[in-house]
Amino acid sequence: MKTLPFLLLLVLLPSAAPAAPAAGANLCHAPENDYFSCATGRRAGVSLCGSLPASLQYRYGTRTRLQLQFPDQATQGARELRFAHYSRFQVDRAEVSFTRAGVDYTVFDYTENDHRRAGVNVIASDGVEHLVRCIGAIHGALAPLGKDLPCDTDSALNGGRCP
């Protein structure tokens, strides 16, 4: 009978331990800062990596195979990536967006009533929208990037104007 509590403890311990981050979620390399990263349901990660204000780059893929990085030179990121933000009581929404080859990409990080969701919204040149959601842990936050990135005047989050 003494072994029963021990066996229960062994069974319950793995479920009580925090989940390990998904492989490939962080696509940044030392000495870059990982400003934002998450794993997606597509067995790939999304990251915003760099050292602001000098560099910032969006990356999508795995550590062994990047499917997309923008801009090609991270040193152009602080000029080519755009930022939008909206907040009110219990709501905080931030976006970093860019356009490449006629395709619009928006990395989003939304929190409402303590419920956080994030991912990438992709609108193809034909207008078809694809949503890539973050799953599991979300590292970092987009809101602090606003001090280094240009305001996205086209985003509804900014109300059509920038400070």
N, C-alpha and C positions, 0 to 999 in steps of 0.2 A: 503494500500500500504506500510505502514511502516513495516509491518510484513514480507514482501517478502525478504528484505535483511537479516533480522534476520534468517528466515528459510533457506535461502541459506547458511548462515554462519554455521548453525547447520549441514547441510548436508555435507558441504565441510570440516569442521574441522576434523572429524574422518579420512578422507582420507589423510589429510595433516600431521597427527600425525605419528611419527615413529612407525614402526611395533614392537610389543613386541617380545622378543626372544621366539623361539619355546620351549614349555615345554619339559624338559628333555635334552636340548642341552648340558648343562654343567653338567657333571657327577662327578665333583670334590667335595670334602668335606673339610670344614675348618679343619685345617689351610693350606691345600694344595694350591699350585698355579695352576691356570687354564692356562696352557701354550698354549693350542689350543683346541677349541671346536666348534662344529656346529651341527645343526639338519640335518637329512637326510630325504629323501622322504619315508623312510621305518618306519616312526614314532619312530625313535630311534635317539640317539645322539652319537657323536664320541668325545672323550676327551683325552687329554694327561695331566695327573695330577701328581703333586708331589712337591718336594722341592729339586731341583738340587743344588749341585751335589750328594746329598744323595739318592734321590729317584725319579723315574719317572715311570708312568704306563699308558698303553693304555687301554681305556675302550670303550665298545660299548654296547648300550642298552638304558634302561630308568633308572631313579633314583630308581624305585621300582624293576626293574629286569635287572641286567646286563647279557648280553648274552656272553660277552667275556671280560676278562681282562688279560693283559700280561705285564710283567711276573706276576706270582702268587703273588710274594713278590715285592712290589714297590721298595724296596731297591736294587733289582737286575737290575732295568731298565737301569741305566746308563752304565751297562756292556752288557746287552742283546739287547738293541735297537740300531740300526745303523742309521747313518746320511749321507745324500748326498745333495749337493748344487751346483747350477750353476747360474751364473748371467752375464749379459752383458747389454748394453744399452736397456732400456725398457723391460727387461726380468729378472725375478727372479723366480727360481724354487728350492724348498726345499722338501726333503722327509725324513721321519722316517720310518724305516722298521724293520720287524722281521719275523721269521718263527716259526710256532707252528704246530706240528703234520703233517709235510709235506706240510702245506699250507703257502704260502707267503703273507704277508700283507704289504702294503705300504700306509702310510698316506701321501698325497701330498698336497702341497700348491703352486700353480703356479700363477704368475702375468705376463701378457704380454700386453703391451700398455694400462696400467691402468685397464685391465680386469682381475679380480681375480676369480679363480676357485679352488676348493679343494674337498677332499673326501678321500676315501680309495679304493685302487685297490687290489683285492683279487685274487690270482691265486691258484686254488685248485691243489691237488696232481696229478690229471689227466690232468692238463694243461688248464682247462677251466677257463676263466677270468671273474670276476664279478666286476663291477664298482659301488660303492656306492657314490653318489655325495652329497656334502653339498648343502643345500638349505637355502636361507635367509642369515642372518648375520653369518659371520665367525669371531670368537673371537680369538685373539692372532695371533701368527706367529710361524712357525717352524724354520726359519733361526737362531734365537738366541740360539737354542738348540745345534747347532754345536760345541760350545765351551766345552760342557760337554759330548757329546756322541761320541763313536768311529765312525770313517769314514767307510762307506760302500764301500769296494773295488769292489764289484760286480755291483755297480750302474753305468749306463752310464752317469749320471749327473756328476760324479766325473772324467769321462774320463779314468776310469780304474786305477786311482792312487789317493793317498791321500797325503795331505801335511805332 
